Amino acid sequence: PRVREWLRVRVASAAVDDALTLRTMLETHQRCGYLLDPHTAVGVAAAQIAAEEESCAARVPTLCLGCAHPIKFLPTVAAAFGCSAPRALALASGPAGHRCVEAVGQLAQQAKQGYPAAGWVPPGCCAVLRKGEAWQAEWTAAVRAKVEELSAAAAALRSRL
């Protein structure tokens, strides 16, 4: 019961179906001039539902971060806007899509050049995925190290209780 109460006041959830996802993509574009990808649209719709209900999310500011580019989901963009595939492509690649994808990519490349060692992960990140010959080994090592770190932290916490 204590865990359930702790979660109830801190965690909100919402169900978002396909129709609401498409409507959120369209309405956000109409309201803000920004084209959400469908994954981010689910998060935005869920945040809006939570803000309307008596939940923890309604009591704190909410920030939704885009997690993909709409150009990867042209059939979904076409469905949301009721338009043709060429029009969906124009929407996703035009100013209504992510305007700073290239700039963020350049910043990431510049930051990566300053990493102290191969496989180094910036503070606050669990892992940085890279493509290349050794990506599976790097990913496995990074996940293993994070699991070991979290396990050690949990053991230390339990020993203090």
C-alpha positions in Angstrom: 0.0 0.0 0.0 2.8 2.5 0.8 4.5 1.9 -2.6 1.2 2.3 -4.4 0.5 5.7 -2.6 4.1 6.9 -3.3 3.6 6.1 -7.0 0.1 7.5 -7.2 1.3 11.0 -6.2 4.4 10.9 -8.4 3.5 9.0 -11.6 0.8 9.7 -14.1 -0.2 7.6 -17.1 -2.5 7.9 -20.0 -3.7 5.8 -22.9 -3.2 7.4 -26.3 -4.7 5.7 -29.3 -3.9 6.2 -33.0 -6.7 8.7 -33.6 -5.5 10.9 -30.7 -1.9 10.6 -31.9 -2.9 11.9 -35.4 -5.1 14.6 -33.9 -2.3 15.8 -31.7 0.1 16.0 -34.6 -2.4 18.1 -36.6 -3.5 20.3 -33.7 0.0 21.0 -32.6 1.0 22.0 -36.1 -2.0 24.2 -36.4 -1.5 25.8 -33.0 2.4 26.1 -33.0 3.5 25.6 -36.5 5.6 22.6 -35.4 5.3 19.1 -36.8 5.5 16.3 -34.2 6.6 12.8 -35.0 4.1 10.2 -33.9 6.1 9.0 -30.9 6.4 12.6 -29.5 2.8 13.2 -30.3 1.9 10.3 -27.9 3.9 11.9 -25.2 2.3 15.4 -25.8 -1.2 13.9 -25.8 -0.5 11.9 -22.6 0.9 15.1 -20.9 -2.3 17.0 -22.0 -4.5 14.2 -20.6 -2.6 14.3 -17.3 -2.8 18.1 -17.1 -6.6 17.8 -17.4 -6.8 15.2 -14.6 -6.0 15.3 -10.9 -2.6 13.9 -11.1 1.0 14.7 -10.2 1.6 15.9 -13.8 -1.1 18.6 -13.3 0.8 20.1 -10.4 4.2 20.5 -12.1 5.3 22.0 -15.4 5.7 19.4 -18.1 8.3 19.3 -20.9 8.0 17.0 -23.9 11.1 16.3 -25.9 11.0 15.2 -29.5 12.4 11.7 -29.9 12.3 11.2 -33.7 12.0 13.1 -36.9 8.7 13.2 -38.7 10.3 12.4 -42.0 10.7 8.8 -40.8 6.9 8.5 -40.6 5.6 9.9 -43.8 2.5 7.6 -44.0 1.5 8.8 -40.5 2.1 12.4 -41.4 -0.1 11.9 -44.5 -2.8 10.3 -42.3 -2.7 13.1 -39.7 -3.0 15.8 -42.3 -5.2 13.9 -44.8 -2.7 14.6 -47.6 -0.7 12.9 -50.3 2.7 11.4 -49.8 4.5 14.3 -51.6 2.7 16.8 -49.4 3.6 14.8 -46.3 7.3 14.8 -47.5 7.1 18.6 -47.9 5.6 19.1 -44.5 8.2 16.8 -42.8 11.2 18.3 -44.6 10.1 21.9 -44.5 10.2 24.5 -41.8 7.4 22.8 -39.9 9.8 19.9 -39.1 12.8 20.0 -36.9 14.7 23.1 -37.8 17.9 22.3 -35.9 18.6 18.6 -36.6 21.7 19.4 -38.6 23.0 21.9 -36.0 22.4 19.4 -33.1 24.3 16.8 -35.1 27.2 19.2 -35.6 27.3 20.0 -31.9 27.3 16.3 -31.0 30.2 15.7 -33.4 32.1 18.6 -31.8 31.4 17.4 -28.3 32.4 13.8 -29.2 35.8 15.1 -30.4 36.4 16.4 -26.9 35.6 13.1 -25.1 38.5 12.0 -22.9 38.6 8.4 -24.1 36.8 6.0 -26.4 33.6 4.7 -24.8 33.4 7.6 -22.4 29.8 8.5 -21.6 28.9 12.1 -20.6 27.6 12.6 -17.1 23.9 12.0 -16.8 23.7 9.7 -19.8 23.3 6.0 -19.5 24.9 5.2 -22.8 25.8 6.8 -26.1 25.1 4.5 -29.0 27.5 4.6 -32.0 27.6 2.8 -35.2 30.8 1.1 -36.3 32.5 -2.2 -36.0 32.6 -2.4 -32.2 29.2 -1.0 -31.5 27.8 -4.2 -30.0 30.8 -4.7 -27.7 30.7 -1.0 -26.6 27.0 -1.2 -26.0 27.3 -4.4 -24.0 30.1 -3.0 -21.9 28.3 0.2 -21.3 25.1 -1.6 -20.2 27.0 -4.1 -18.1 28.9 -1.2 -16.4 25.6 0.7 -15.7 23.9 -2.4 -14.3 26.9 -3.0 -12.0 27.0 0.6 -10.9 23.2 0.6 -10.2 23.5 -2.7 -8.4 26.3 -1.5 -6.2 24.4 1.7 -5.4 21.3 -0.3 -4.5 23.3 -2.6 -2.2 24.9 0.4 -0.5 21.5 1.9 0.1 20.1 -1.4 1.5 23.1 -1.7 3.8 22.3 1.8 5.3 18.6 0.9 5.9 
